[in-house]
Amino acid sequence: MFLTRSMIAWSLCCGIFLCGFPSWLCAQDQATDKPAEKKEADKPAAGKPEYEIRQDHDPNGIGKFYMGREIAYVMGIQGAIWLERPEREAEEAPSKLVKSLKLKPGQVIADIGAGSGMLSIKMAKDVGPMGKVIAVDVQQEMLDLLEKKLKRLKVKNVEGLLGTEKSPGLEPESVDLAIMVDVYHEFAFPYEMMVEISKSIKPGGRVVFVEYRKEDPEVPIKLVHKMTEAQVKKEIDQPEFHLKWKETIGTLPRQHVIIFEKQAAEEKKK
Ligand SMILES: C[S@@+](CC[C@H](N)C(=O)[O-])C[C@H]1O[C@@H](n2cnc3c(N)ncnc32)[C@H](O)[C@@H]1O
């Protein structure tokens, strides 16, 4: 099998060198989290979907399940080299992804789980100096990497924001579009995150999930790091999120782009 330099580097940094297709190409599990059973009681608010801890689970997941799906380990700082790999453009077409969002100058974008900010910097060009990208992450190390890159590239309209496992810490109705690229499946508290994310979106604004297609066995990523479109729609179909599915873009090589729209106040009453 042909190996590029960055694939080897990534495999080494994951400690899973050449364990074979498809697992060695994945966003491997650099846990920033404690094992699931040692965490605080993992329950969303009463009446909401519950989290379930199972002993029998995928070794790449944290053993915590939400609506039938196992949550993946968070990618650690070691994964930044993989996020920044030069082959990413050919493999995943992130430029095409950003173009498909049809961002407008002046818009405020929240790149939630921004990592080292590869996507944030691309989106910053489209929103121009009157707009901005808020790059949210739970790992300060990722935000530090981003900060260095912003200085080096003289990018002024991206700002880092340290979030928590339960909230990105965004202001209410302040964001035109929130995007999660290869992130949502890592949320330790997806329900709580989505309550907060939906609050931060302006009426008519969009929430975009970019996830590796689980429907496609050819996509070379570990199973817990993939999601089906049906699972994303199931998890987002909760009245308190006020999010309505708008479209799914299926033109990227490995990921689907699943877009929801925040309903305006009158629509919510219906
Ligand atoms: C696989 S990386 C993707 C990074 C980036 N979106 C990209 O595609 O280049 C996932 C990122 O999500 C972050 N993350 C996980 N849970 C998060 C949460 N609850 N809030 C914000 N960021 C989170 C991780 O720290 C990690 O940097």
The ligand as an SDF file (V2000), in Angstrom:
LIG
                    3D

 27 29  0  0  0  0  0  0  0  0999 V2000
  -11.0880   15.7070   14.5570 C   0  0  0  0  0  0  0  0  0  0  0  0
  -10.7730   17.3080   15.1580 S   0  0  0  0  0  0  0  0  0  0  0  0
  -11.3960   18.3070   13.8180 C   0  0  0  0  0  0  0  0  0  0  0  0
  -10.7730   19.6900   13.7560 C   0  0  0  0  0  0  0  0  0  0  0  0
  -11.2570   20.6010   12.6360 C   0  0  0  0  0  0  0  0  0  0  0  0
  -12.6870   20.7600   12.6230 N   0  0  0  0  0  0  0  0  0  0  0  0
  -10.7760   20.1360   11.2910 C   0  0  0  0  0  0  0  0  0  0  0  0
  -11.5610   19.4700   10.5970 O   0  0  0  0  0  0  0  0  0  0  0  0
   -9.6370   20.4050   10.9270 O   0  0  0  0  0  0  0  0  0  0  0  0
  -12.0240   17.4930   16.4020 C   0  0  0  0  0  0  0  0  0  0  0  0
  -11.8390   18.7040   17.2860 C   0  0  0  0  0  0  0  0  0  0  0  0
  -13.0330   18.9000   18.0560 O   0  0  0  0  0  0  0  0  0  0  0  0
  -12.6900   19.3320   19.3350 C   0  0  0  0  0  0  0  0  0  0  0  0
  -13.8110   19.0700   20.2610 N   0  0  0  0  0  0  0  0  0  0  0  0
  -14.2640   17.9030   20.7560 C   0  0  0  0  0  0  0  0  0  0  0  0
  -15.3000   18.1010   21.5890 N   0  0  0  0  0  0  0  0  0  0  0  0
  -15.5400   19.4340   21.6040 C   0  0  0  0  0  0  0  0  0  0  0  0
  -16.4950   20.2740   22.2650 C   0  0  0  0  0  0  0  0  0  0  0  0
  -17.4310   19.7960   23.0860 N   0  0  0  0  0  0  0  0  0  0  0  0
  -16.4340   21.6160   22.0340 N   0  0  0  0  0  0  0  0  0  0  0  0
  -15.4940   22.1430   21.2050 C   0  0  0  0  0  0  0  0  0  0  0  0
  -14.5590   21.3970   20.5780 N   0  0  0  0  0  0  0  0  0  0  0  0
  -14.5900   20.0600   20.7590 C   0  0  0  0  0  0  0  0  0  0  0  0
  -11.4270   18.5620   19.6500 C   0  0  0  0  0  0  0  0  0  0  0  0
  -10.6810   19.1660   20.6910 O   0  0  0  0  0  0  0  0  0  0  0  0
  -10.7050   18.5770   18.2970 C   0  0  0  0  0  0  0  0  0  0  0  0
   -9.8370   19.6810   18.1800 O   0  0  0  0  0  0  0  0  0  0  0  0
  1  2  1  0
  2  3  1  0
  2 10  1  0
  3  4  1  0
  4  5  1  0
  5  6  1  0
  5  7  1  0
  7  8  2  0
  7  9  1  0
 10 11  1  0
 11 12  1  0
 11 26  1  0
 12 13  1  0
 13 14  1  0
 13 24  1  0
 14 15  1  0
 14 23  1  0
 15 16  2  0
 16 17  1  0
 17 18  1  0
 17 23  2  0
 18 19  1  0
 18 20  2  0
 20 21  1  0
 21 22  2  0
 22 23  1  0
 24 25  1  0
 24 26  1  0
 26 27  1  0
M  CHG  2   2   1   9  -1
M  END
$$$$
